[in-house]
Amino acid sequence: MTLDFSHLQGAPSTLLLIDPAEVPSSLRPRLDSLVRPVWRPDGDAAGDGFDILVTANRDLGGATLEKLPNLRLIVTTGTAYDYVDIAYCEANDITVCNTPGYTGSSVAEHAVALYLAANRHLTALDQAVRTGAATSGYLSLEVEAKTAGVIGAGDIGTRICAIAQGLGMRVQFANRSTRTIQGATQVGQEELLKTADVVFLCLPLTPESHHLLNRRTFALMKPTAYVVNISSDELIDPQALADALHNGTIAGAGLDVIGSPAPYTGLPNTVLTPAHGWYTAESVHRRADTWIGTIESALAGRPAHRIV
């Protein structure tokens, strides 16, 4: 399938369901030279005049996409595209492209920060020192010589391995395919869960990874172990996590939450952030630069990062 915009009179009309602040001012002239942008950060995905849609984490099921009859290209501004009805796009000649690889070290750094914050009780101690509450119960563990377990050895997982090694940790990783990561050992997933002092979840959501951490797998872990999730919320069964924390099956968790934080707000020794792992000045620039480049290549008939 060839993506062709040659029939248009002028630049393609583009619906952007994102905050304009997500495009640095230095990149706005480039975007404006390629398309006719319509910004609706909180609006509906609807209209018969749009050729391109740019969005992230919005419901793009068939019922929504039917409201965009002229759509030829969807660009998701993140790596994930599970919220896009791929079958509908295939049936209606809509090309889908995502935006991988833009986070650099941002998410990996955030993942390790979540672990350190949970293990060292930073949020609880901050609150205690501000209110004059007792702090004697907040005992931590050194991370040096502990074992970091990384599930999903893509770019982010590989970077976490390197950071953990820099902290003096032993590093193990589990991955669907065989990988070589300097200084780290590839093991089976169950062995990783049994031996790791912190488990980092860095894999995409699939039917196989849905609720990867559940009652059975939490029971394999050390009672002193921590869980850090910087991927889809659905990788963890929230009720199983709540039970594991309340029962002392594991010691704590750090979660960069994409959806509602409600299942996690009452949990002990849990550090929460609102999907902010990627949110650094460098990553914001790389992300916009990458998806604008995808539109640029699409207009030349060679869209980058094509999914469909």
N, C-alpha and C positions, 0 to 999 in steps of 0.2 A: 504494500500500500504506500503510495507516494503522497506526501503532504504538499498540496498545491494551493497557494493563495493568489495566483496570477489573475484570477477572475475578479478580484476586488478592485474597486476604484479608490485608490489611496491606501493608507495604512489600515490594518485590521483593527476592528473595534474589540477592545479587550476589557473584560470584567475582572477586577481585582478585588477578591474578598479577603483582603488583608489590610492591616493598618499602614497608611502611607509612611509612617515612621520606620517601617521595616526596610525601606529603601533609602540608603544614605543619600544625602543631597548631592554628593559627587557622582552618583549613578543615575539620578533622575533625568538629566538631559539625554543620556543614552537610551533609556527606556522610552522617553517621549518621542525620540526620533524613529523608533521602530513601530510603535502602536499608537492607537487613540485610546488612552486609558480612561476607564470609568471606575472610580473607587467606591466600594460599598463594604467597608470593613465589618459592619453589623447588619448588612442588608440581605435581601433574598437573592438566590441564584436564579434569576429569571430574566427573559427578554429575548426577542427573536432577532436582535441585531448583533449579537456577540459571536465573534469567530474564535476567540481565545478566552480561556478561563484560567486565572491564577488563584490558587487557594491553598490552605493547609487545614487538615483536620475538620473539614466541613462535610456534612452528609451529602454525598454525590451518588445516591442511589438512582435507579432508573426513573422514579417518579419526579425527582428533582431535575435530572438531565433532560427529561421530556420538555421542560420549560425553556430549554435553550436549543431550539431546533436547528440553528445554523452553526452550532459549535463544531469546530474541526480539531481543536487542540486543547487539552487540559495539562497544565503544568502545576504539579504539587511542589510547594516551596520547601518541603522536607523530604526525607528519605521514604517515609511511609506513604503508601497509597491504598491501604486496605479499606479505606472509606469510599473508594471509587468503585462503581459498578463496572468492572472490567468487561463482563459479558455484554452489557448494553453498549459499551464503547466499541467493542469489536463488531457488533451487529450494525452499528450506525456510523462506521468509518471515522471514529473519533480517536485521534492519537493521544496517548497518555504518556507523559514524561515526568519523572521525579527529579529530585535534586540531592544526589548523594555526595558524601565526602566533604561537605562544607564546614563541618564542626571543628576540624583541626584537633587541637588538644583540649578544647573547651569542655566537652562532655566528659572526657576521661578525667580531667582535673576535678570536675564537679563530683564525679562518682567517688573518687578517693576522699574528697572533702566531706561528703556525706558520711562515709565510714568513720573518718576521724572525729567528726562532730558527734556522731552517735556513741562511739566508743569512749570518748572523753567527756560525754554528757555536757557538751558546750551550751546547748540551749537551756537545759535545766539549771546549770550553774550560773548562767547569765541572769536568769530570772531570780535565782536565789540570792545572788549578791545584790541585786537591785532592791529586793524586798526585805533583806535581812534574815531570810530563812536559813535553816541549818544546811550544811553542805557535806557533812561527814559521811553520808551514805553513798556518795557518788564515786565508787572505786572503779578505776579504769585498768586496762591492760596495755602494756607496751606492744607496739606493732612489730618491732624488730624481731626477726626469727620466727614470726608467726607465718601461717600459710594463707596466701591469697588464692582463691579459686575463681576463675573467670569462665563463664559459660557463654560462648559465642566469641570466636577469635577473628572478628572482622577488624576494621580500622580502629574503632573505639576500644574493643577488647584488647587488641595488641598494644595500644597506648597505655591502657591501665596496667598491663603486665609490666611495661617498662617503668612506670611510676612506682609501682609496688616494689620492684627490685631496687629502685633508688632509695626506698625506705628500709631496705634491709630485709625484706620479706622473701620467703620461698614462694614460688609462683607455679601454680598448676592451671591448666586450661582444658576445657572440653569443647569439642567442635564437631560438626557433622562430618567434615572431611579432614584428612590428615594435613596438619600444618606444622611448620617449624618456626618457633619463636625463640630467639636467642635468650638463654638463661631460664626458660620456662619448660615445663614438662607436660606433654599431652596425656591425659588420663580419661578414663570413662566417667560419665556423669555421676554415677552413684558413688564411685570412689572419691570424686571431688567433693561431693556433699558430705561424705563421712569424715574427710580429713581437713577441710578448709576452716580457717578461723573467720574468714569473711567470704561471702559468695557474691560476686558481681554478675548481674544479669545483663547481657549485652547482645541479645539475639532478637530477631524479628518475631512478631506474633504470627503463628501458623496453627493449623488444627493440632499439630503435634506438640507445639510449645504452649498451647493454652493451658493455664493453671499448672504449669511445670512444677511450681512449688505448691504442694498440697499437703494434706495431713500425712500421707505416706512419706513424701520426700522430706518434709520438715522433721519427721521422726528420725531420719538418718543423720541429722546434723548434730554437732556438738552443742551442749547447752550454753557454751560461751561464745558461740558463733554469731555473726551479724550477716544480714542480707542487705544488699544495695541493688535497687532497680532503677536503671536510667532508660529502660525500654518501655514497652506497652504495659499498662497497669494489669492487663489480663494475663500476664505471665504468672501472676500470683493469685491464688484463691484467697480473697480477703478474709473470709471467716476462718480459714485454716491459719492465716497469719495472726489474726487476733487471738486465737486459741493458743498458738505457739508462744506468743509474747506473754500472755497472761499466765500460762502454765509453766513458763520457764524452759520450754523446749529449745528456744534460742534466746540470745541475750538482747537483741535489738535490731533495728532496721533503719535504713536511710532510703527514702523514696522520692524520686522526682516525678510527681504525680501529674498525669496528663488530664484525666477526667476529674470527677468529683472527689474532693478530699474527705468527704463524710465518713467513709468506712475506716479511716485511719486516725481521725483527730483525737479519739479517746484512748489510743493505744500507748502503753508505757514504752519509754526509751526508744522513741521513734522521732526521727528528724524528717520533716516534710519540706519540699520546695515545689513551686507550681510550674513544672516543665521548663525550668530555667537553666538546665545544664548547658544548653547551647548558647545562652544569651550573653555573649561578650561582644565588644565592639568589632573585634577581628572576625568573629563568626558571622555576625550580622552582615558585614560587608561581603564576605565570601559567599554567603547564601544568595544574596541579591545578585551579585556578579554572576553566579553560576546559572540561576534560572533566567536571568535576562539573556545570558549567552545561549541558553537553550532556545528561547524565542528567536533570537537572531539566526541561529542555525536552522530552525524550522522554516523561517521565511526564505531561506536559501534552499529548502527542500531536504535538509539533512539534520533533523532534530536530534539533539544530544539526549542521552539517558532515556531512550524510548522504552516504554513498557509494552504498549500496544501500538 
